[in-house]
């Protein structure tokens, strides 16, 4: 099967604005994502619709590059980015933040179409991506909930 879908969600006991600010601060990406070494914006202007981000990522022990292009931007609730990189024909990452009585629900969905090489490696890649996303959810929750309620972790 060429298409893969992953959905994860976490409740973070912080307001939507604080979760959004943490999430879009590129400094935090390698702090919460075990596979990400660095993330940087390579397009001009502030982060927003049309922004292009390059990630240095480790996949199966090899450093590789992933590119994200923001295709929907609705602060502080939704960001959608197209994704390109090794093993992918196409990809899309969507993050939606919703206020709840407990704080903020963050739902992240990742939809990708794999290349033939990606299909061959999918048993390993699926496990790695799911584990990395679950770890990212827990780490972002822990970092934000450990900070003072009026501060954004940096």
C-alpha positions as CSV (number, residue, x, y, z in Angstrom):
1,X,0.0,0.0,0.0
2,X,1.5,3.3,-1.1
3,X,-0.6,5.6,1.2
4,X,0.0,5.9,4.9
5,X,-2.0,7.8,7.5
6,X,-1.0,8.6,11.1
7,X,-3.1,10.6,13.5
8,X,-2.0,11.5,17.1
9,X,-3.5,13.7,19.7
10,X,-2.5,15.0,23.1
11,X,-4.1,17.3,25.6
12,X,-1.8,20.0,26.9
13,X,-2.7,21.9,30.0
14,X,-1.9,25.3,28.5
15,X,-4.0,27.8,26.5
16,X,-4.1,27.5,22.7
17,X,-1.9,30.6,22.2
18,X,0.9,29.2,24.3
19,X,0.8,25.8,22.5
20,X,0.8,27.6,19.1
21,X,3.8,29.8,20.0
22,X,5.8,26.8,21.2
23,X,4.8,24.8,18.1
24,X,5.8,27.4,15.5
25,X,9.1,28.3,17.2
26,X,11.6,26.3,15.0
27,X,14.0,26.1,17.9
28,X,11.7,23.7,19.6
29,X,11.4,21.2,16.8
30,X,14.6,19.2,17.5
31,X,13.8,19.5,21.3
32,X,10.7,17.5,20.9
33,X,11.3,15.4,17.8
34,X,13.9,12.7,18.2
35,X,14.5,12.3,14.5
36,X,14.9,16.0,13.8
37,X,18.4,17.5,14.1
38,X,17.5,21.0,13.0
39,X,14.7,23.0,11.4
40,X,15.1,26.3,9.6
41,X,13.0,28.6,7.5
42,X,14.6,29.1,4.0
43,X,12.0,31.4,2.5
44,X,11.9,35.2,3.1
45,X,9.6,36.9,5.5
46,X,7.9,35.8,8.7
47,X,6.6,32.3,9.2
48,X,3.2,31.9,7.6
49,X,1.4,30.9,4.4
50,X,3.9,30.0,1.7
51,X,6.9,29.6,4.1
52,X,9.4,26.9,3.2
53,X,11.2,25.0,6.0
54,X,14.1,22.5,5.7
55,X,14.6,19.8,8.3
56,X,17.7,17.8,8.8
57,X,16.4,14.5,9.9
58,X,17.8,11.1,10.8
59,X,16.1,8.1,9.2
60,X,17.4,4.6,9.8
61,X,20.6,6.1,11.0
62,X,21.2,8.3,8.0
63,X,21.0,12.1,7.9
64,X,18.5,13.2,5.3
65,X,16.5,16.4,4.4
66,X,12.8,16.9,4.5
67,X,11.1,20.0,3.1
68,X,7.8,21.5,4.4
69,X,5.8,24.2,2.6
70,X,3.0,25.9,4.5
71,X,-0.2,25.6,2.5
72,X,-2.7,26.6,5.1
73,X,-2.1,29.0,8.0
74,X,-4.8,30.0,10.5
75,X,-3.1,31.1,13.7
76,X,-3.5,30.0,16.5
77,X,-5.6,27.0,15.3
78,X,-4.4,25.3,12.2
79,X,-1.2,24.8,10.1
80,X,-1.0,22.5,7.1
81,X,2.2,21.8,5.3
82,X,3.1,19.8,2.2
83,X,6.0,17.5,2.8
84,X,8.7,16.2,0.5
85,X,11.7,14.0,1.1
86,X,13.2,10.6,0.6
87,X,10.8,7.7,0.2
88,X,7.9,10.1,-0.4
89,X,5.9,10.8,-3.6
90,X,3.9,13.4,-1.7
91,X,3.0,14.2,1.9
92,X,0.9,16.4,4.1
93,X,1.1,17.3,7.8
94,X,-1.8,18.9,9.5
95,X,-1.9,20.2,13.1
96,X,-5.1,21.5,14.6
97,X,-5.3,23.1,18.1
98,X,-8.6,23.3,19.9
99,X,-9.4,24.8,23.3
100,X,-10.9,22.4,25.8
101,X,-11.9,22.5,29.4
102,X,-8.6,20.7,30.2
103,X,-6.4,23.0,28.1
104,X,-5.5,22.5,24.4
105,X,-6.1,19.5,22.3
106,X,-3.4,19.1,19.6
107,X,-4.3,16.8,16.8
108,X,-1.6,16.0,14.2
109,X,-2.3,14.0,11.0
110,X,0.4,12.8,8.6
111,X,-0.7,11.6,5.2
112,X,2.0,10.4,2.8
113,X,2.2,8.5,-0.5
114,X,5.4,6.4,-0.6
115,X,7.8,5.7,-3.4
116,X,8.6,2.0,-4.3
117,X,11.7,2.2,-1.9
118,X,9.4,3.7,0.8
119,X,7.0,0.8,0.3
120,X,9.8,-1.7,0.8
121,X,11.0,0.1,4.0
122,X,7.5,0.9,5.3
123,X,7.4,-1.8,8.1
124,X,10.5,0.0,9.6
125,X,9.5,3.6,8.6
126,X,5.9,3.2,10.0
127,X,7.2,2.1,13.4
128,X,9.9,4.8,13.5
129,X,7.4,7.6,12.6
130,X,4.7,6.4,15.0
131,X,7.3,6.1,17.8
132,X,8.8,9.6,17.1
133,X,5.3,11.2,17.0
134,X,4.2,9.6,20.3
135,X,7.5,10.7,21.9
136,X,7.0,14.2,20.4
137,X,3.5,14.4,21.9
138,X,4.8,13.5,25.4
139,X,7.8,15.8,25.2
140,X,5.9,18.8,24.0
141,X,3.2,18.2,26.7
142,X,5.9,17.8,29.4
143,X,7.9,20.9,28.4
144,X,4.8,23.2,28.1
145,X,3.2,21.9,31.3
146,X,6.4,22.3,33.3
147,X,6.7,26.0,32.3
148,X,5.0,28.9,34.1
149,X,1.5,29.4,32.7
150,X,2.3,32.8,31.3
151,X,5.7,31.8,29.7
152,X,6.5,30.1,26.5
153,X,9.3,27.5,26.9
154,X,12.5,28.4,25.1
